[in-house]
Amino acid sequence: MSQAEPPRSPEKAGRIRTGRVARAAPLVALTGRTAGEAVISALRRKEHSPQRSAERYAQSLGNSRGVLMKAGQILSFVSLGSLVEGGSQSVYQAALARLQDDAPPMEPELAAEAVTAELGAPPQEVFAEFDPHPLAAASIGQVHAAVTPDGRRVVVKIQYPGVAEAIRADLANAELLATFFQLIRGVLPDLGGTDARALAVEVSERIGEEIDYRTEAANQQVFADAYRDHPFARVPEVLPEFSTGRVLTMERSDGMRWAQARQAEQELKDQWGEAIYRFTLGSLRRLGRFNADPHPGNYLFHPDGSVTFLDFGCVKTWDTGQVGWMVAAVQATIDGDADELLKQYTAQGFVPGEPPEPQAMLAWAREPLAPVLAPQPFTYTPEFAARIVDLEFSPRGPHSAVVQKLALPGEYLALSRIDLGLTSVLAGLRATSDWRSIREEMDLGVDPVTRFGQLEKAYRQEHP
């Protein structure tokens, strides 16, 4: 190391740039165009070196933090569909995969400053032990291992200095929001009658909630209470006495990350897949809540088939009527009742004008339900996940006549994350199970068939 080092840039030191021009600069640098044009062009254009272009693209999103980095995380685990031509999809997704759990961290002194500002003393005084080097860094914060004065092993999630202001600037910046929506256009239903402003409000509310760790703590505690001592779904307990709006402390869980889990034996991956499926759809039905950020970096995988669920900063809540509608729409699709399906969708605001032909709509609705309609057991595959994107959400695909006549109400935007997020995760695991029996167990009260189903039934009898 030289004796005199050049001054560190704000990005290298971990501080977040909040100016609108500065926030867009890394993206504009890709092509010299506007932020939105730069990102989309970087995905679409043919390069002599797709690997180099993908690496630069992932690095730019990682350094952007906030909204744009979250867009990169979304793109990292779902099919990129028509955004990337030819055989470059795997190259881009390999580069973007680093955003799932390997974001650029801030330096130790900044983390210590943030803890001191929030908890009133340096981390070495607040905790009996505190590792200054983060275990992981993500889109708006990073986590450190620590031990409380009474000996509890915990992780401390520290928000990057300035990230709240940066996200607020993102959400107030029409250019950056346009970039964000273009990035995720390929992984959200492009429904012809959708009110883009309503979706913008919904997205802004969900992302805005993540800025305040007190909201995340409250969300996480709801899930922790509902799954305490559960046989295969784990949620870490929050320690409110060590938590504020920008610091969140929870009990530490150890487990395999996504990359390692994908290399496990298939029988174990099937168990993890069922655990994730039951947690996601079961929480929706029992709690009326859905963790709307289902990317693989939010899971820890355990050798007994259980899964720890992390990051509850983005949780969508529905009332019992809305949850009842979801179940009724699924049942109408399974029953092949096209008229009832159209009735259900119309009642919830999905049909703003001339309705689609009922049988055509039924065919469209059946596509993502193949895992419960096909002969059992059914295996989720990457090919199936990509097919759902192409068939279900493309305005130019075989269901275009239906897609163009539907609207997506803002309050149901998270449903597309269930379809695409859950499908993509299960496809990444190539999970196999009797999904139909699990759905019938949840919605029709039939006796469980799988081992996890029997464990779930026993748990619910003890924890009504």
ZAMARGU-4260 file (C-alpha; in steps of 0.2 Angstrom, whole numbers, plus 5000, padded with zeros to 4 digits):
<rodrens>
0) 5000/5000/5000 | 5007/5017/4996 | 5009/5030/5009 | 4997/5042/5001 | 4981/5036/4994
5) 4969/5046/4983 | 4953/5052/4991 | 4940/5039/4991 | 4924/5042/4981 | 4908/5043/4991
10) 4902/5027/4983 | 4918/5018/4988 | 4916/5024/5006 | 4898/5017/5006 | 4889/5034/5005
15) 4874/5035/4994 | 4873/5049/4981 | 4856/5057/4981 | 4856/5069/4967 | 4846/5065/4952
20) 4859/5067/4939 | 4872/5058/4950 | 4860/5043/4953 | 4858/5041/4935 | 4876/5043/4930
25) 4882/5025/4931 | 4868/5019/4920 | 4870/5033/4908 | 4888/5029/4906 | 4884/5012/4898
30) 4878/5020/4882 | 4878/5039/4884 | 4859/5040/4883 | 4846/5043/4896 | 4846/5031/4911
35) 4831/5021/4905 | 4838/5020/4887 | 4855/5015/4894 | 4848/5000/4904 | 4836/4994/4891
40) 4849/4996/4877 | 4862/4987/4887 | 4850/4972/4888 | 4844/4972/4870 | 4859/4977/4860
45) 4871/4963/4852 | 4888/4964/4860 | 4905/4957/4854 | 4907/4952/4872 | 4890/4949/4881
50) 4900/4944/4897 | 4909/4960/4898 | 4893/4970/4895 | 4883/4960/4908 | 4896/4962/4921
55) 4896/4981/4918 | 4877/4981/4919 | 4877/4972/4935 | 4890/4982/4943 | 4881/4998/4939
60) 4865/4992/4946 | 4874/4986/4962 | 4882/5003/4964 | 4865/5012/4962 | 4858/5004/4978
65) 4840/5007/4981 | 4826/5006/4968 | 4837/5001/4953 | 4847/4988/4963 | 4831/4980/4968
70) 4826/4979/4950 | 4842/4970/4946 | 4838/4958/4960 | 4821/4954/4952 | 4829/4951/4935
75) 4842/4940/4943 | 4831/4925/4946 | 4817/4926/4934 | 4816/4923/4915 | 4822/4939/4906
80) 4810/4934/4892 | 4811/4945/4877 | 4822/4958/4885 | 4838/4949/4880 | 4839/4941/4863
85) 4848/4925/4857 | 4858/4915/4870 | 4864/4929/4881 | 4850/4926/4894 | 4861/4915/4905
90) 4876/4927/4903 | 4866/4941/4910 | 4858/4931/4924 | 4875/4924/4930 | 4881/4942/4932
95) 4865/4948/4940 | 4865/4934/4952 | 4878/4942/4962 | 4865/4955/4967 | 4855/4942/4977
100) 4867/4942/4991 | 4884/4950/4986 | 4880/4969/4985 | 4895/4981/4987 | 4897/4984/5006
105) 4900/5000/5016 | 4916/5001/5026 | 4917/4997/5044 | 4919/5015/5051 | 4903/5020/5042
110) 4893/5005/5049 | 4900/5009/5067 | 4894/5027/5064 | 4877/5022/5059 | 4875/5011/5075
115) 4881/5024/5086 | 4869/5037/5079 | 4854/5025/5081 | 4858/5015/5097 | 4867/5029/5106
120) 4884/5020/5108 | 4897/5012/5097 | 4893/4994/5092 | 4907/4987/5103 | 4899/4995/5118
125) 4881/4990/5113 | 4885/4972/5110 | 4897/4960/5119 | 4904/4955/5102 | 4902/4964/5085
130) 4910/4959/5068 | 4914/4975/5059 | 4914/4965/5042 | 4897/4961/5035 | 4890/4944/5033
135) 4880/4950/5018 | 4876/4967/5009 | 4860/4970/5000 | 4850/4984/4991 | 4847/4996/5006
140) 4858/4988/5020 | 4870/4976/5026 | 4870/4963/5041 | 4884/4960/5054 | 4886/4946/5066
145) 4885/4951/5084 | 4882/4944/5102 | 4871/4953/5114 | 4876/4956/5132 | 4866/4941/5138
150) 4874/4930/5126 | 4861/4929/5111 | 4869/4926/5094 | 4861/4940/5083 | 4863/4948/5066
155) 4862/4967/5065 | 4855/4975/5049 | 4862/4992/5046 | 4854/5004/5033 | 4867/5012/5022
160) 4869/5031/5027 | 4859/5041/5014 | 4850/5027/5006 | 4833/5033/5013 | 4836/5049/5005
165) 4842/5041/4989 | 4826/5030/4988 | 4815/5045/4991 | 4824/5054/4977 | 4822/5039/4966
170) 4803/5039/4969 | 4802/5057/4965 | 4813/5055/4950 | 4802/5052/4934 | 4817/5047/4924
175) 4823/5034/4936 | 4805/5027/4939 | 4804/5025/4920 | 4820/5015/4920 | 4813/5004/4934
180) 4797/5000/4925 | 4806/4996/4909 | 4818/4985/4918 | 4804/4975/4926 | 4792/4976/4911
185) 4797/4958/4905 | 4793/4951/4922 | 4776/4959/4925 | 4760/4956/4916 | 4758/4969/4902
190) 4739/4970/4903 | 4732/4982/4890 | 4720/4992/4902 | 4732/4994/4917 | 4733/5011/4925
195) 4752/5014/4925 | 4750/5027/4938 | 4741/5016/4950 | 4755/5003/4949 | 4768/5017/4952
200) 4759/5021/4968 | 4758/5003/4974 | 4777/5000/4970 | 4782/5017/4978 | 4772/5012/4994
205) 4780/4995/4995 | 4798/5001/4992 | 4795/5016/5003 | 4790/5005/5017 | 4807/4996/5016
210) 4816/5012/5021 | 4809/5011/5039 | 4816/4996/5048 | 4802/4998/5061 | 4790/4993/5048
215) 4800/4978/5044 | 4802/4973/5062 | 4783/4974/5064 | 4780/4963/5048 | 4793/4950/5054
220) 4786/4949/5071 | 4769/4944/5064 | 4777/4930/5054 | 4788/4925/5068 | 4773/4924/5080
225) 4763/4914/5067 | 4777/4901/5064 | 4786/4900/5081 | 4792/4882/5083 | 4785/4877/5066
230) 4792/4860/5059 | 4799/4867/5043 | 4797/4886/5041 | 4808/4897/5052 | 4807/4916/5055
235) 4820/4924/5066 | 4814/4933/5081 | 4816/4952/5082 | 4825/4961/5096 | 4816/4977/5098
240) 4828/4984/5111 | 4842/4984/5098 | 4831/4990/5084 | 4827/5007/5077 | 4821/5015/5060
245) 4838/5011/5053 | 4845/4997/5063 | 4836/4980/5064 | 4843/4966/5076 | 4836/4949/5075
250) 4842/4932/5081 | 4855/4924/5070 | 4851/4909/5059 | 4864/4899/5050 | 4860/4889/5034
255) 4865/4886/5016 | 4863/4901/5003 | 4855/4899/4987 | 4870/4894/4976 | 4875/4880/4988
260) 4857/4874/4990 | 4855/4872/4971 | 4869/4859/4972 | 4861/4848/4985 | 4853/4831/4982
265) 4836/4832/4973 | 4826/4825/4988 | 4832/4839/4999 | 4828/4852/4986 | 4810/4845/4984
270) 4808/4847/5003 | 4814/4865/5002 | 4803/4868/4988 | 4787/4862/4997 | 4792/4872/5012
275) 4793/4888/5002 | 4777/4884/4993 | 4767/4880/5009 | 4775/4896/5018 | 4770/4907/5003
280) 4753/4901/5000 | 4749/4896/5017 | 4753/4914/5024 | 4743/4922/5011 | 4727/4911/5016
285) 4730/4911/5035 | 4738/4929/5038 | 4732/4938/5023 | 4750/4943/5020 | 4763/4940/5007
290) 4781/4943/5008 | 4782/4953/4991 | 4801/4951/4989 | 4803/4932/4986 | 4821/4932/4978
295) 4833/4917/4983 | 4844/4928/4994 | 4830/4929/5007 | 4831/4911/5011 | 4842/4900/5021
300) 4841/4881/5018 | 4844/4868/5031 | 4849/4849/5030 | 4832/4844/5038 | 4822/4851/5024
305) 4817/4867/5033 | 4819/4884/5027 | 4822/4901/5036 | 4814/4916/5029 | 4822/4933/5029
310) 4819/4951/5025 | 4801/4956/5028 | 4803/4974/5023 | 4791/4972/5008 | 4775/4964/5014
315) 4758/4966/5006 | 4742/4963/5016 | 4725/4959/5009 | 4708/4958/5018 | 4698/4942/5020
320) 4687/4947/5005 | 4702/4949/4993 | 4710/4932/4999 | 4693/4924/4997 | 4692/4931/4979
325) 4710/4923/4975 | 4704/4906/4981 | 4688/4907/4972 | 4696/4912/4956 | 4709/4898/4957
330) 4694/4886/4961 | 4684/4892/4946 | 4699/4889/4935 | 4702/4872/4941 | 4684/4868/4939
335) 4684/4874/4921 | 4670/4887/4925 | 4674/4901/4912 | 4659/4911/4917 | 4663/4911/4935
340) 4681/4915/4932 | 4676/4930/4922 | 4664/4935/4935 | 4677/4935/4949 | 4689/4945/4939
345) 4677/4958/4934 | 4671/4960/4952 | 4689/4964/4957 | 4692/4977/4943 | 4703/4967/4931
350) 4690/4970/4917 | 4689/4988/4914 | 4679/4988/4897 | 4674/4975/4885 | 4677/4958/4893
355) 4688/4944/4885 | 4680/4929/4878 | 4677/4918/4893 | 4684/4902/4886 | 4699/4911/4880
360) 4701/4919/4897 | 4700/4902/4905 | 4714/4895/4894 | 4725/4910/4899 | 4721/4907/4918
365) 4725/4889/4917 | 4743/4892/4911 | 4751/4896/4928 | 4740/4882/4937 | 4749/4868/4927
370) 4757/4862/4943 | 4740/4858/4951 | 4731/4853/4934 | 4744/4842/4927 | 4747/4823/4932
375) 4755/4823/4949 | 4769/4824/4955 | 4774/4839/4945 | 4792/4846/4943 | 4795/4864/4941
380) 4808/4867/4928 | 4817/4883/4921 | 4809/4879/4905 | 4792/4879/4913 | 4796/4896/4922
385) 4801/4904/4905 | 4786/4897/4896 | 4774/4905/4909 | 4783/4922/4906 | 4781/4920/4887
390) 4763/4913/4887 | 4755/4922/4902 | 4762/4939/4901 | 4766/4943/4883 | 4754/4955/4874
395) 4760/4947/4858 | 4759/4929/4863 | 4745/4916/4861 | 4734/4924/4874 | 4736/4942/4868
400) 4717/4944/4865 | 4714/4941/4883 | 4729/4951/4890 | 4725/4966/4880 | 4708/4967/4888
405) 4713/4965/4906 | 4719/4978/4919 | 4730/4975/4934 | 4723/4984/4949 | 4737/4992/4959
410) 4732/4982/4975 | 4735/4966/4966 | 4752/4970/4959 | 4760/4958/4971 | 4751/4943/4964
415) 4762/4944/4949 | 4777/4942/4961 | 4768/4927/4968 | 4766/4919/4951 | 4784/4923/4945
420) 4794/4924/4960 | 4788/4908/4968 | 4788/4899/4951 | 4806/4905/4947 | 4812/4899/4964
425) 4804/4882/4963 | 4811/4880/4945 | 4828/4884/4951 | 4827/4870/4964 | 4818/4859/4951
430) 4806/4855/4965 | 4794/4840/4963 | 4779/4837/4974 | 4760/4833/4973 | 4756/4851/4972
435) 4737/4848/4969 | 4735/4839/4985 | 4744/4853/4994 | 4732/4865/4986 | 4717/4854/4990
440) 4723/4853/5008 | 4724/4872/5010 | 4707/4876/5001 | 4696/4861/5003 | 4702/4854/5019
445) 4707/4837/5013 | 4718/4826/5023 | 4737/4829/5019 | 4746/4817/5008 | 4764/4823/5010
450) 4775/4821/5026 | 4776/4840/5027 | 4758/4841/5026 | 4755/4829/5040 | 4768/4839/5050
455) 4759/4855/5046 | 4742/4848/5051 | 4749/4842/5068 | 4757/4859/5071 | 4740/4869/5067
460) 4731/4857/5079 | 4743/4862/5093 | 4744/4881/5087 | 4726/4885/5081
</rodrens>
